Amino acid sequence: VPGNFELALFDQGLIEDPFFGLNILKVQEFESYHTWYCLEFDYQGVDGSEALLFEGLDTFARIYLNGELIGETDNMLIPHEIPATSLREGANELVVHIRPATIEARKYQLEAGAFALRYNYDSLYVRKAPHSYGWDIMPRAVSSGIWRSVYLVKKPADRIEDVYVYTVSIDKGAKRARVALFYNLALSQDSLKGYRIRFRGECQGSRFEASHDVWHTAGMLEAHVDNCRLWWPRTMGEPHLYDVTIELCKGDQVIDTKRLRTGFRTVELRRTSVTDLEGSGEFCFYINGERFFVMGTNWVPVDAFHSRDKERLPKILPLLADIGCNAVRCWGGNVYEDDLFYNFCDENGIVVWQDFGLACAVYPQDDGFAKKLEVEAETVIKRLRNHPSIILWAGDNEVDSAYT
């Protein structure tokens, strides 16, 4: 782990290289197979605060800890955090049972009007990378596996749950910015007296700091940044990043800390509904109030088996900078990329147009499916929204075309 079952079979000599000749077609024989992952581990100091964090489970998984079912998942594209309720002192056994996505898809009744490529109908209800079912640029490999890392995490009773740092406004003439921190906390005490939030950052000599008492488990804290170093796309300036620290304090003691790197910039998309025959009309991004000329490319899967994404990215990402790219569109048939990708774009001034994971289909219109998408969107946005490189969230890839 991270792994995909086809790669495990190949490593053990049970199948031939899936990327040689027509061998990729042979993995279709395993689409109806169940997969089991088992692990024994020792643990000391159980206090009930522990959780298992699965960064990527593909896709329909049941998680058993010491023989007890502690959680189920049905979305490959988001992380899953499951309370480790049956964790015990000493020896533990973790078992993950992954059921075949092609069989699970049969549980859902598709309505007339649903549309996909003829071999992709089993993808419509399944929150799995759409390309897995076969695409013009990718082979069909309806895989399963634990494709990202797994952690046993211990959560303090008083902690910072979630933070979002964003730009409120910029005064370029005065080289000043207003920035804000939105936070959510988990606190163990009924009385919030004595709790305090501190928000500070630094970039090349430009510093800011703000703090206030905690009146609720969520809140917003603003700060003014003098001599602000703005984040720019690479063709417009330097992609300055601030090292930001958020601290939760109780009295004089720091009890939890979050650190991140982010940049301050404003983004506006100005667009008209149409462009006429004379060319009157506009679809243009403005970064920090200035028109942005896009020199971009499309970002598609780096591997058919996503457990290998992280090891491939360091060799692929420099190519974006090498060709002078200043924008990249993340295609909706893919997974949501590893943090390595977004960090690289932040650091190199490459803006990101991020599709949600929907592509080339007329998807189900029922409330259950909409709820799945709502959970996915909220999870992914919260995970990635501190990256200044992301300038647009787009609904999908070519779903409107599917309607025609």
VOPAGU-2260 file (C-alpha; in pm, 1 decimal, decimal comma):
REM VOPAGU-2260
SITE   aa  ch    i         X         Y         Z
SITE  VAL   A    0       0,0       0,0       0,0
SITE  PRO   A    1     -39,2     232,1    -185,5
SITE  GLY   A    2    -131,4     -26,7    -446,2
SITE  ASN   A    3    -371,9    -157,0    -708,9
SITE  PHE   A    4    -455,5    -525,4    -727,7
SITE  GLU   A    5    -342,4    -565,9   -1091,8
SITE  LEU   A    6       2,9    -431,9   -1006,0
SITE  ALA   A    7      18,6    -667,9    -706,6
SITE  LEU   A    8     -67,9    -963,5    -931,2
SITE  PHE   A    9     202,4    -857,4   -1177,8
SITE  ASP   A   10     460,4    -814,4    -901,9
SITE  GLN   A   11     387,3   -1170,3    -786,5
SITE  GLY   A   12     418,4   -1309,0   -1140,6
SITE  LEU   A   13      50,2   -1405,9   -1156,5
SITE  ILE   A   14     -24,3   -1197,2   -1467,6
SITE  GLU   A   15     186,8   -1062,2   -1750,8
SITE  ASP   A   16     291,6    -698,2   -1780,0
SITE  PRO   A   17     -42,5    -517,0   -1833,5
SITE  PHE   A   18     130,4    -251,7   -2046,7
SITE  PHE   A   19     273,5    -495,0   -2301,4
SITE  GLY   A   20      85,3    -584,2   -2619,5
SITE  LEU   A   21    -281,5    -654,3   -2553,4
SITE  ASN   A   22    -229,0    -768,2   -2195,1
SITE  ILE   A   23    -431,9    -475,3   -2061,1
SITE  LEU   A   24    -742,0    -643,8   -2205,9
SITE  LYS   A   25    -680,1    -945,6   -1984,6
SITE  VAL   A   26    -727,2    -748,7   -1662,7
SITE  GLN   A   27   -1095,9    -725,0   -1751,4
SITE  GLU   A   28   -1116,7   -1086,3   -1631,2
SITE  PHE   A   29   -1069,8    -957,8   -1274,7
SITE  GLU   A   30   -1343,8    -691,2   -1280,0
SITE  SER   A   31   -1582,4    -915,2   -1081,8
SITE  TYR   A   32   -1323,8   -1022,7    -821,7
SITE  HIS   A   33   -1326,4    -928,6    -453,4
SITE  THR   A   34   -1005,4    -794,7    -299,8
SITE  TRP   A   35    -886,4    -833,6      58,7
SITE  TYR   A   36    -609,1    -642,4     234,1
SITE  CYS   A   37    -492,7    -765,5     576,4
SITE  LEU   A   38    -248,2    -615,2     825,8
SITE  GLU   A   39    -138,5    -701,9    1178,8
SITE  PHE   A   40      11,8    -424,1    1390,4
SITE  ASP   A   41      93,5    -343,3    1752,8
SITE  TYR   A   42     -31,4     -32,2    1927,0
SITE  GLN   A   43       7,3     108,9    2277,4
SITE  GLY   A   44    -167,8     393,8    2454,3
SITE  VAL   A   45    -529,2     353,6    2342,6
SITE  ASP   A   46    -742,8     643,9    2466,0
SITE  GLY   A   47   -1038,1     642,3    2225,7
SITE  SER   A   48    -931,0     942,5    2018,4
SITE  GLU   A   49    -774,1     737,8    1739,2
SITE  ALA   A   50    -904,3     720,3    1382,3
SITE  LEU   A   51    -798,5     545,0    1064,5
SITE  LEU   A   52    -739,7     786,5     777,8
SITE  PHE   A   53    -759,2     628,2     432,2
SITE  GLU   A   54    -642,5     882,5     174,7
SITE  GLY   A   55    -768,4     669,2    -115,4
SITE  LEU   A   56    -987,2     355,1    -118,9
SITE  ASP   A   57   -1097,2     217,8    -456,1
SITE  THR   A   58   -1395,0     200,2    -418,6
SITE  PHE   A   59   -1660,9      -1,3    -227,7
SITE  ALA   A   60   -1478,6     -97,9      89,7
SITE  ARG   A   61   -1567,2    -243,4     427,5
SITE  ILE   A   62   -1314,0    -186,6     704,5
SITE  TYR   A   63   -1282,4    -435,3     990,3
SITE  LEU   A   64   -1067,2    -376,6    1298,6
SITE  ASN   A   65   -1022,8    -680,8    1521,7
SITE  GLY   A   66   -1320,2    -847,8    1355,8
SITE  GLU   A   67   -1556,4    -553,0    1400,0
SITE  LEU   A   68   -1697,2    -361,9    1103,6
SITE  ILE   A   69   -1602,7       0,0    1178,3
SITE  GLY   A   70   -1681,5     169,0     847,2
SITE  GLU   A   71   -1778,5     149,3     480,0
SITE  THR   A   72   -1681,2     366,5     183,5
SITE  ASP   A   73   -1818,2     418,3    -167,1
SITE  ASN   A   74   -1603,6     696,8    -315,3
SITE  MET   A   75   -1254,9     651,7    -458,9
SITE  LEU   A   76   -1196,1    1023,7    -504,4
SITE  ILE   A   77   -1196,4    1149,4    -145,4
SITE  PRO   A   78   -1021,2    1054,5     179,7
SITE  HIS   A   79   -1214,9     869,7     449,7
SITE  GLU   A   80   -1161,4     906,2     823,1
SITE  ILE   A   81   -1306,8     627,1    1035,8
SITE  PRO   A   82   -1305,2     619,3    1418,4
SITE  ALA   A   83   -1092,4     325,0    1535,3
SITE  THR   A   84   -1356,4     216,7    1786,6
SITE  SER   A   85   -1229,4    -139,8    1831,9
SITE  LEU   A   86    -860,3     -52,6    1864,3
SITE  ARG   A   87    -695,6    -232,8    2155,6
SITE  GLU   A   88    -366,6    -247,7    2343,2
SITE  GLY   A   89    -106,2    -470,8    2182,8
SITE  ALA   A   90    -183,1    -680,4    1873,9
SITE  ASN   A   91    -447,2    -558,0    1627,7
SITE  GLU   A   92    -575,6    -690,5    1296,8
SITE  LEU   A   93    -697,0    -458,2    1019,9
SITE  VAL   A   94    -888,0    -605,9     724,2
SITE  VAL   A   95   -1020,0    -414,2     422,8
SITE  HIS   A   96   -1263,7    -593,9     194,2
SITE  ILE   A   97   -1313,7    -423,5    -144,3
SITE  ARG   A   98   -1614,9    -532,6    -345,7
SITE  PRO   A   99   -1608,6    -517,3    -728,9
SITE  ALA   A  100   -1734,3    -184,4    -860,9
SITE  THR   A  101   -1888,0    -346,8   -1168,4
SITE  ILE   A  102   -2110,5    -565,4    -949,1
SITE  GLU   A  103   -2196,9    -288,8    -702,2
SITE  ALA   A  104   -2312,2     -69,6    -992,9
SITE  ARG   A  105   -2589,1    -320,8   -1069,4
SITE  LYS   A  106   -2766,5    -224,5    -747,0
SITE  TYR   A  107   -2866,6     111,3    -897,5
SITE  GLN   A  108   -3157,5     147,7   -1138,3
SITE  LEU   A  109   -3073,5     386,5   -1422,0
SITE  GLU   A  110   -3355,1     602,9   -1552,6
SITE  ALA   A  111   -3433,3     654,6   -1919,9
SITE  GLY   A  112   -3223,8     947,3   -2036,7
SITE  ALA   A  113   -2906,5     838,3   -1860,4
SITE  PHE   A  114   -2622,8     832,8   -2112,4
SITE  ALA   A  115   -2262,8     711,7   -2123,9
SITE  LEU   A  116   -2028,8     556,5   -2374,3
SITE  ARG   A  117   -2160,8     207,2   -2439,1
SITE  TYR   A  118   -1903,4      39,5   -2211,7
SITE  ASN   A  119   -1928,4     305,6   -1939,0
SITE  TYR   A  120   -2283,4     271,3   -1809,6
SITE  ASP   A  121   -2161,8      95,8   -1496,1
SITE  SER   A  122   -1967,1     411,7   -1410,6
SITE  LEU   A  123   -2262,8     647,2   -1377,6
SITE  TYR   A  124   -2352,5     583,9   -1012,6
SITE  VAL   A  125   -1998,1     498,2    -903,0
SITE  ARG   A  126   -1771,1     772,1    -765,5
SITE  LYS   A  127   -1458,4     641,6    -926,7
SITE  ALA   A  128   -1222,3     800,1   -1180,3
SITE  PRO   A  129   -1434,5     795,4   -1500,8
SITE  HIS   A  130   -1138,9     700,0   -1722,6
SITE  SER   A  131   -1113,2     365,9   -1535,3
SITE  TYR   A  132   -1395,3     231,3   -1751,0
SITE  GLY   A  133   -1212,4     305,0   -2076,6
SITE  TRP   A  134   -1145,8     628,3   -2266,8
SITE  ASP   A  135    -987,0     745,2   -2588,0
SITE  ILE   A  136    -671,1     830,6   -2390,7
SITE  MET   A  137    -677,4     552,3   -2127,8
SITE  PRO   A  138    -737,1     175,7   -2124,6
SITE  ARG   A  139   -1025,6      13,5   -1942,5
SITE  ALA   A  140    -892,7    -101,1   -1604,3
SITE  VAL   A  141   -1174,7    -111,9   -1348,2
SITE  SER   A  142    -927,5    -161,9   -1067,8
SITE  SER   A  143    -954,8    -186,1    -692,1
SITE  GLY   A  144    -706,2    -120,0    -416,7
SITE  ILE   A  145    -582,1     105,5    -141,1
SITE  TRP   A  146    -433,2     356,7    -381,0
SITE  ARG   A  147    -314,4     622,2    -135,9
SITE  SER   A  148    -159,3     599,1     209,1
SITE  VAL   A  149    -326,8     492,6     533,3
SITE  TYR   A  150    -258,7     642,9     876,6
SITE  LEU   A  151    -365,9     577,5    1232,6
SITE  VAL   A  152    -414,8     928,5    1369,0
SITE  LYS   A  153    -453,8    1039,8    1728,4
SITE  LYS   A  154    -663,7    1352,4    1775,5
SITE  PRO   A  155    -618,4    1586,6    2070,1
SITE  ALA   A  156    -937,5    1680,7    2253,6
SITE  ASP   A  157    -874,9    2051,1    2177,2
SITE  ARG   A  158    -775,5    2099,3    1814,7
SITE  ILE   A  159    -801,4    2301,1    1496,2
SITE  GLU   A  160   -1029,8    2105,3    1264,7
SITE  ASP   A  161   -1020,5    2315,4     949,3
SITE  VAL   A  162    -871,1    2644,4     829,1
SITE  TYR   A  163    -923,1    2856,9     519,0
SITE  VAL   A  164    -695,7    3153,6     445,6
SITE  TYR   A  165    -814,4    3387,3     171,8
SITE  THR   A  166    -770,4    3734,1      23,6
SITE  VAL   A  167   -1040,0    3990,1     106,6
SITE  SER   A  168    -899,5    4283,7     -92,1
SITE  ILE   A  169    -578,2    4427,0    -234,7
SITE  ASP   A  170    -460,7    4787,5    -260,0
SITE  LYS   A  171    -175,2    4760,6    -509,5
SITE  GLY   A  172     -90,4    5129,8    -483,9
SITE  ALA   A  173     -36,2    5106,0    -109,8
SITE  LYS   A  174     108,7    4754,3    -138,5
SITE  ARG   A  175    -140,7    4644,1     123,4
SITE  ALA   A  176    -381,2    4353,8     148,6
SITE  ARG   A  177    -665,3    4247,3     374,6
SITE  VAL   A  178    -660,5    3874,7     436,6
SITE  ALA   A  179    -882,2    3652,4     646,1
SITE  LEU   A  180    -869,4    3325,6     832,2
SITE  PHE   A  181   -1184,1    3116,4     869,5
SITE  TYR   A  182   -1150,9    2836,2    1123,6
SITE  ASN   A  183   -1339,9    2548,3    1278,9
SITE  LEU   A  184   -1231,5    2409,1    1615,2
SITE  ALA   A  185   -1307,8    2106,1    1830,3
SITE  LEU   A  186   -1298,7    2201,9    2198,7
SITE  SER   A  187   -1342,4    1977,9    2500,9
SITE  GLN   A  188   -1459,6    2235,2    2754,4
SITE  ASP   A  189   -1809,1    2377,2    2798,4
SITE  SER   A  190   -1661,2    2716,3    2883,9
SITE  LEU   A  191   -1449,6    2876,4    2608,4
SITE  LYS   A  192   -1285,8    3124,0    2845,6
SITE  GLY   A  193    -908,8    3132,3    2800,0
SITE  TYR   A  194    -901,6    2994,2    2442,3
SITE  ARG   A  195    -739,9    3216,0    2179,5
SITE  ILE   A  196    -663,2    3193,7    1804,6
SITE  ARG   A  197    -341,3    3341,1    1662,7
SITE  PHE   A  198    -285,0    3395,2    1287,6
SITE  ARG   A  199      51,4    3501,2    1143,5
SITE  GLY   A  200     255,3    3479,6     826,1
SITE  GLU   A  201     579,3    3585,1     659,6
SITE  CYS   A  202     720,5    3619,4     307,2
SITE  GLN   A  203    1051,0    3788,3     224,3
SITE  GLY   A  204    1035,2    4042,4     505,4
SITE  SER   A  205     661,8    4106,2     480,4
SITE  ARG   A  206     490,9    3994,6     802,0
SITE  PHE   A  207     146,7    4003,5     957,5
SITE  GLU   A  208     -10,5    3884,6    1280,1
SITE  ALA   A  209    -355,6    3894,4    1437,6
SITE  SER   A  210    -528,5    3717,5    1723,6
SITE  HIS   A  211    -854,0    3716,4    1915,3
SITE  ASP   A  212   -1036,6    3530,9    2191,4
SITE  VAL   A  213   -1246,6    3231,2    2092,3
SITE  TRP   A  214   -1619,9    3298,4    2134,9
SITE  HIS   A  215   -1742,5    2998,9    1937,6
SITE  THR   A  216   -1594,7    2685,5    1776,2
SITE  ALA   A  217   -1596,1    2863,5    1439,2
SITE  GLY   A  218   -1500,3    3215,7    1345,5
SITE  MET   A  219   -1322,6    3457,2    1114,6
SITE  LEU   A  220   -1012,8    3662,7    1190,3
SITE  GLU   A  221    -881,9    3939,2     960,1
SITE  ALA   A  222    -530,0    4075,7     926,4
SITE  HIS   A  223    -369,0    4359,9     731,3
SITE  VAL   A  224     -56,0    4275,7     533,7
SITE  ASP   A  225     175,2    4572,0     473,7
SITE  ASN   A  226     426,6    4559,7     188,8
SITE  CYS   A  227     228,9    4263,0      64,2
SITE  ARG   A  228     408,5    4023,1    -170,8
SITE  LEU   A  229     136,8    3924,8    -416,5
SITE  TRP   A  230     101,3    3585,4    -581,2
SITE  TRP   A  231     120,2    3617,0    -961,7
SITE  PRO   A  232     110,0    3371,0   -1252,5
SITE  ARG   A  233     464,2    3314,2   -1376,7
SITE  THR   A  234     423,2    3534,8   -1685,2
SITE  MET   A  235     296,7    3830,8   -1481,1
SITE  GLY   A  236     529,0    3837,6   -1182,1
SITE  GLU   A  237     656,3    3627,1    -894,2
SITE  PRO   A  238     436,7    3361,3    -727,6
SITE  HIS   A  239     509,6    3477,9    -373,6
SITE  LEU   A  240     401,2    3240,0     -98,1
SITE  TYR   A  241     357,4    3319,8     270,3
SITE  ASP   A  242     448,3    3071,0     541,3
SITE  VAL   A  243     135,2    3085,5     754,0
SITE  THR   A  244      91,8    2956,8    1109,1
SITE  ILE   A  245    -239,7    2922,7    1290,5
SITE  GLU   A  246    -221,4    2848,0    1663,3
SITE  LEU   A  247    -490,4    2750,3    1912,5
SITE  CYS   A  248    -389,2    2866,2    2259,5
SITE  LYS   A  249    -524,1    2803,0    2609,6
SITE  GLY   A  250    -385,5    3072,3    2831,3
SITE  ASP   A  251     -15,1    3101,0    2749,8
SITE  GLN   A  252       8,4    2747,8    2611,4
SITE  VAL   A  253      -9,7    2657,1    2239,5
SITE  ILE   A  254    -221,4    2341,0    2227,2
SITE  ASP   A  255    -257,2    2290,6    1850,5
SITE  THR   A  256     -91,8    2431,2    1538,4
SITE  LYS   A  257    -165,2    2429,0    1164,6
SITE  ARG   A  258      94,4    2537,4     909,5
SITE  LEU   A  259      47,5    2601,4     538,7
SITE  ARG   A  260     190,8    2795,3     247,1
SITE  THR   A  261     -45,5    3019,1      57,1
SITE  GLY   A  262     -43,3    3326,0    -163,5
SITE  PHE   A  263    -254,0    3639,2    -171,0
SITE  ARG   A  264    -422,5    3735,2    -496,3
SITE  THR   A  265    -760,9    3828,5    -637,4
SITE  VAL   A  266    -921,6    3648,0    -930,4
SITE  GLU   A  267   -1208,9    3762,2   -1148,3
SITE  LEU   A  268   -1359,2    3594,2   -1453,0
SITE  ARG   A  269   -1526,1    3846,7   -1682,0
SITE  ARG   A  270   -1746,0    3687,0   -1943,7
SITE  THR   A  271   -2033,7    3773,9   -2169,9
SITE  SER   A  272   -2301,5    3524,6   -2262,7
SITE  VAL   A  273   -2197,6    3528,1   -2630,4
SITE  THR   A  274   -1930,7    3658,0   -2864,9
SITE  ASP   A  275   -2076,7    3804,1   -3184,0
SITE  LEU   A  276   -1952,1    3779,8   -3542,4
SITE  GLU   A  277   -1744,2    4096,3   -3499,4
SITE  GLY   A  278   -1565,8    3943,0   -3201,7
SITE  SER   A  279   -1737,4    4155,2   -2938,4
SITE  GLY   A  280   -1747,8    3955,7   -2618,8
SITE  GLU   A  281   -1514,5    3845,1   -2347,3
SITE  PHE   A  282   -1400,8    3540,9   -2154,6
SITE  CYS   A  283   -1101,5    3663,4   -1959,2
SITE  PHE   A  284    -941,3    3609,0   -1620,0
SITE  TYR   A  285    -811,8    3908,2   -1426,8
SITE  ILE   A  286    -544,7    3831,2   -1167,9
SITE  ASN   A  287    -489,6    4109,7    -914,8
SITE  GLY   A  288    -694,8    4332,9   -1143,2
SITE  GLU   A  289    -483,3    4268,5   -1455,2
SITE  ARG   A  290    -578,5    4075,2   -1768,8
SITE  PHE   A  291    -420,9    3731,4   -1775,3
SITE  PHE   A  292    -312,4    3576,3   -2106,4
SITE  VAL   A  293    -340,2    3198,2   -2072,2
SITE  MET   A  294     -70,4    2971,1   -2212,0
SITE  GLY   A  295    -197,3    2641,1   -2085,9
SITE  THR   A  296    -240,3    2270,9   -2131,8
SITE  ASN   A  297    -471,4    1987,7   -2028,3
SITE  TRP   A  298    -376,5    1761,3   -1735,7
SITE  VAL   A  299    -489,2    1400,7   -1768,0
SITE  PRO   A  300    -404,7    1088,0   -1562,0
SITE  VAL   A  301     -34,2    1020,6   -1521,4
SITE  ASP   A  302     -98,8     646,3   -1485,9
SITE  ALA   A  303    -387,1     406,1   -1542,0
SITE  PHE   A  304    -321,9     279,5   -1187,8
SITE  HIS   A  305    -326,1     574,3    -949,6
SITE  SER   A  306    -121,3     413,5    -674,2
SITE  ARG   A  307     180,0     508,9    -888,7
SITE  ASP   A  308      84,4     875,3    -936,1
SITE  LYS   A  309     296,4    1008,1    -651,9
SITE  GLU   A  310     616,3     842,9    -775,3
SITE  ARG   A  311     561,7     963,2   -1132,3
SITE  LEU   A  312     471,8    1325,5   -1059,0
SITE  PRO   A  313     827,6    1449,9    -976,1
SITE  LYS   A  314     941,8    1355,9   -1326,9
SITE  ILE   A  315     636,8    1494,9   -1505,4
SITE  LEU   A  316     571,3    1823,4   -1325,9
SITE  PRO   A  317     892,9    2001,8   -1437,1
SITE  LEU   A  318     774,0    1962,0   -1796,5
SITE  LEU   A  319     497,7    2215,7   -1724,4
SITE  ALA   A  320     754,9    2480,3   -1635,5
SITE  ASP   A  321     989,8    2370,7   -1913,7
SITE  ILE   A  322     735,2    2453,2   -2187,0
SITE  GLY   A  323     650,6    2791,9   -2034,3
SITE  CYS   A  324     304,2    2683,1   -1922,7
SITE  ASN   A  325     123,7    2931,3   -1696,5
SITE  ALA   A  326    -211,2    2749,1   -1667,5
SITE  VAL   A  327    -333,2    2391,6   -1649,2
SITE  ARG   A  328    -681,9    2250,2   -1666,4
SITE  CYS   A  329    -736,4    1936,5   -1453,0
SITE  TRP   A  330    -959,2    1708,7   -1657,2
SITE  GLY   A  331   -1283,4    1577,9   -1505,5
SITE  GLY   A  332   -1220,9    1215,9   -1603,2
SITE  ASN   A  333    -927,6    1195,6   -1362,8
SITE  VAL   A  334    -875,5    1175,9    -987,0
SITE  TYR   A  335    -813,2    1489,2    -780,9
SITE  GLU   A  336    -434,9    1512,0    -788,9
SITE  ASP   A  337    -184,8    1460,5    -510,2
SITE  ASP   A  338     -76,3    1761,6    -302,9
SITE  LEU   A  339     257,4    1745,7    -489,1
SITE  PHE   A  340      77,6    1870,6    -800,1
SITE  TYR   A  341     -91,6    2171,2    -637,0
SITE  ASN   A  342     219,2    2263,2    -437,7
SITE  PHE   A  343     420,1    2267,6    -760,5
SITE  CYS   A  344     163,6    2491,9    -928,6
SITE  ASP   A  345     162,9    2726,7    -627,4
SITE  GLU   A  346     542,1    2751,7    -627,8
SITE  ASN   A  347     578,0    2795,2   -1003,5
SITE  GLY   A  348     294,3    3038,1   -1075,8
SITE  ILE   A  349      81,5    2794,5   -1276,7
SITE  VAL   A  350    -291,0    2860,7   -1235,1
SITE  VAL   A  351    -529,1    2565,7   -1210,5
SITE  TRP   A  352    -873,2    2525,2   -1366,3
SITE  GLN   A  353   -1008,8    2233,6   -1160,2
SITE  ASP   A  354   -1286,7    2013,7   -1295,6
SITE  PHE   A  355   -1496,7    1803,0   -1064,6
SITE  GLY   A  356   -1480,1    1428,9   -1135,8
SITE  LEU   A  357   -1756,8    1406,5   -1397,3
SITE  ALA   A  358   -1711,0    1350,8   -1769,0
SITE  CYS   A  359   -1894,7    1284,3   -2094,5
SITE  ALA   A  360   -2218,1    1144,9   -1953,6
SITE  VAL   A  361   -2573,0    1227,9   -1850,5
SITE  TYR   A  362   -2550,6    1141,8   -1482,6
SITE  PRO   A  363   -2831,5    1032,3   -1247,6
SITE  GLN   A  364   -3056,9    1315,3   -1132,6
SITE  ASP   A  365   -3185,1    1166,6    -804,9
SITE  ASP   A  366   -3129,7    1305,9    -456,4
SITE  GLY   A  367   -2907,0    1017,4    -346,4
SITE  PHE   A  368   -2654,5    1077,5    -622,5
SITE  ALA   A  369   -2669,6    1453,7    -569,0
SITE  LYS   A  370   -2586,6    1397,0    -200,6
SITE  LYS   A  371   -2280,5    1192,0    -296,7
SITE  LEU   A  372   -2160,5    1478,2    -515,9
SITE  GLU   A  373   -2228,0    1730,8    -239,2
SITE  VAL   A  374   -2011,4    1536,5       8,5
SITE  GLU   A  375   -1738,5    1493,4    -253,2
SITE  ALA   A  376   -1733,9    1860,2    -353,2
SITE  GLU   A  377   -1723,7    1981,6       7,2
SITE  THR   A  378   -1443,3    1738,3      94,7
SITE  VAL   A  379   -1229,4    1820,8    -207,2
SITE  ILE   A  380   -1275,7    2197,9    -183,0
SITE  LYS   A  381   -1184,1    2199,0     185,8
SITE  ARG   A  382    -876,4    1991,4     109,1
SITE  LEU   A  383    -751,0    2218,2    -169,8
SITE  ARG   A  384    -891,4    2568,3    -116,2
SITE  ASN   A  385    -577,1    2710,8      46,7
SITE  HIS   A  386    -386,7    2671,7    -281,9
SITE  PRO   A  387    -361,3    3012,3    -454,0
SITE  SER   A  388    -301,9    2842,1    -789,8
SITE  ILE   A  389    -664,4    2720,7    -809,3
SITE  ILE   A  390    -859,4    2998,9    -979,0
SITE  LEU   A  391   -1171,2    2814,8   -1099,4
SITE  TRP   A  392   -1382,6    2514,7   -1002,4
SITE  ALA   A  393   -1561,6    2375,9   -1308,4
SITE  GLY   A  394   -1854,2    2137,1   -1297,7
SITE  ASP   A  395   -1740,3    1867,4   -1535,4
SITE  ASN   A  396   -1587,8    1771,0   -1869,4
SITE  GLU   A  397   -1824,4    1777,3   -2171,4
SITE  VAL   A  398   -2139,3    1675,3   -1984,7
SITE  ASP   A  399   -2329,4    1936,1   -2185,8
SITE  SER   A  400   -2208,1    1762,1   -2501,8
SITE  ALA   A  401   -2348,1    1433,7   -2372,1
SITE  TYR   A  402   -2694,8    1593,2   -2358,7
SITE  THR   A  403   -2683,6    1658,5   -2733,1
